[in-house]
Amino acid sequence: MPFNKKKEAPKAAPAPAPKKVEKAVDGEEKEKKGGAKAPPELLRGFRDILPEEQGKWNFVRDSVRNLAEAYSFDRIDLPILERADLFQRTVGKQTDIIEKEMYAFVDPSDRMVALRPEATASCARAYINHGMLDRPQPVKLWYEGAMFRHDRPQAGRYRQFYQAGFEVFGTHEPIMDAQLIVLGYQIFKDLGLNVKVQVNSIGTPESRQAYLAELTSYFRPHRNKLSEDDKRRLQKSPLRLLDSKEEGMKELLAEAPQILDWLDDASKEHFTKVLEFLEEIQVPYVLNPHLVRGLEYYTHTVFEFVLDNDEPERAQNALGGGGRYNGLVELIGGRPTPACGFAIGMDRVAKALGEMGINPPQRPDPQVFFAQLGDAARRVGLKLYEDFRMAQIPVAEAFGKNALKAQLEAANKLAVQYTIILGQKEVLDGTIIIRDMESGAQEIVDINKIVAVVKKKLSSEKEARVVVHQSPVARE
């Protein structure tokens, strides 16, 4: 039976600190000496993602989009602002997200609204609003975007963070749980990140009742050992104790009853099939009996993708996760609809890529630099630049510089192979200069033929590099 797999306790972040009112330094203009105003500062827990970081982010976005399209998911863009009760009903009023972390406020129309703390509830709302139940099932959606939680800022955790998610509505089949796990695993594989898949089943709300009673009975004699947060969880949401990261809980959880022993027959059958599918496609997994996920709408299968590295206790190792949530659509007013999904934390994934030295360029490196002298050359240069773009030849320029020396220095820094130079004389003659940046050799060509000439030169250079780098064995 698959239940005999090795078990491993979860390793995730410490519980967030109680929410407190921050000092009014964020966003306020502070005065310098002499009365001058200091530049505005970022709000605590927020950040700018700078151009030099965008290569990693584009790599993640492209990998997500490529896998989404390969697995026939349709993109959906969801609003950042929703009615607050959408998340109160779905995420759970007694969760840390709702009690401490959600950005909720009354808008000018006197409605309580919230910046979305997650997107699964929004997807379920869209599924209902747009009559997607009447479409061919299952409906497979994917998204990416910013989420907001007033959490305690720390390494890899921000109050505005980014997720990419996949949601499937309209099927009970265990193979869909497995396909989502395979999809997530493949995203990380394509990114070059080694992850472990941790899986568990939390059954149905009905089958959990007896287990929750047993779990509460186990922890009640140890109440004096629990933190204030865990005492609150014991009273309001005992299942969340399994996800506690408080000091001393590891020892208590080791002897706690395990939910897999309390599953009903239907839940056991569903979970067994999920594991069999994973074994068939050879996706390695670890059974984690303490994995429950942080949102109350989950049922049956739950899973996480955990970075497999030399620091297993590090909180930021959890890169994504999800599970099945068969009651969510009905909970917010729709017809009973089985569903499942997962999301990955793009901030943490980008951070993991950076730590591994994976930082692709933000855009293709330029192969040609365009240098110009005078306004007439600039006017011709704008059209020429577009001609190179249409030919798919990456070109750099420095229209903001006038001196040829400064432009050639810029070309050297970019390590381009060729610089094309256009001055007043060349504009009058209908010619242009090509300069080989390695040898310094120059030639004059017809400006109408420049794109074709450069394209041929680049092609010849590429072929020459292939020949030079071939091994003697390969040439034989």
Secondary structure, 3 states (H helix, E strand, C coil): CHHHCCECCCCCCCCCCCCCCCCCCCCCCCECCCCCECCCCCCCCCCCCCHHHHHHHHHHHHHHHHHHHHCCCEECCCCCEEEHHHHHHHCCCCCHHHHHHCCEEECCCCCEEEECCCCHHHHHHHHHHCCHHHCCCCEEEEEEEEEECCCCCECCECCEEEEEEEEEECCCCHHHHHHHHHHHHHHHHHHCCCEEEEEEECCCHHHHHHHHHHHHHHHHHHHHHCCHHHHHHHHHCHHHHHHCCCCCHHHHHHCCCCHHHHCCHHHHHHHHHHHHHHHHCCCCEEECCCCCCCCCCCEEEEEEEEECCCCCCCHHHEEEEEEECCCHHHHCCCCCCCEEEEEEEHHHHHHHHHHCCCCCCCCCCCCEEEEECCHHHHHHHHHHHHHHHHCCCCEEECCCCCCHHHHHHHHHHHCCCEEEEECHHHHHHCEEEEEECCCCCEEEEEHHHHHHHHHHHHHHHHHHHHHHHCCHHHHC
